[in-house]
């Protein structure tokens, strides 16, 4: 499970994430929503160890992810918004390298690669150099690498970018399968229709603060809107916050 307590990250005077409290239980598929610059990617980078919090605590399956980073990383699978691969390795060689990084033995690496090659339909290109891959092919290989060691937590930053409809369907189905197996999935996305379709729960972040946490049904009740789509609900929520902030900014400017 994921526990974020009083999580804060500042860049100088700018607060990117402010006093964030969030708990995501095992087996839940969680979608983190918010406009550009809201703090989603900063939150993810703190969770996976690419940034240190200014304040607060991150616990992954009961492990302090700041104090015990190496142990926490063993529990994680991470797919960034831009897949970074070693271009002079084939897809298979890259997966073998990732498996060795996680301390897997040769037999489990080979079995894991076979499983992921089948799951993501990589057979046609897994033995080609990754420099020849399209963006969508790279993204599918990045997913395979993230799931190779069967992580207890899967963190995804805009995972559907560059995927064609078939690949997108494949990934959506697989995310639901791994969540049912007990993996906690934290997914940041701008694709609201996907969040509405597959997420068990959503969180909406804006200006570094958590505006809403719950199900889509609960968000409809919160905004007193009937059967509106998540897109409409999201726009109503974030626009109302922008309207509340705007007068204070105007007042400050007038002073």
Secondary structure, DSSP 8 states (H G I E B T S, - for coil): -EEEEEEEEEETTEEEEEEEEEEE-TT-EEEEE--TTSSHHHHHHHHHTSS--SEEEEEETTEETTTTHHHHHHTEEEE-SS----TTSBHHHHHHHHHHHTT--HHHHHHHHHHHHHHTT-TTTTTSBGGG--HHHHHHHHHHHHHTT--SEEEEESTTTT--HHHHHHHHHHHHHHHHTT-EEEEE-S-HHHHHHH-SEEEEEETTEEEEEE-HHHHHHHHT-SS--HHHHHHHHHHHHHHHHHHHHHHHHH-
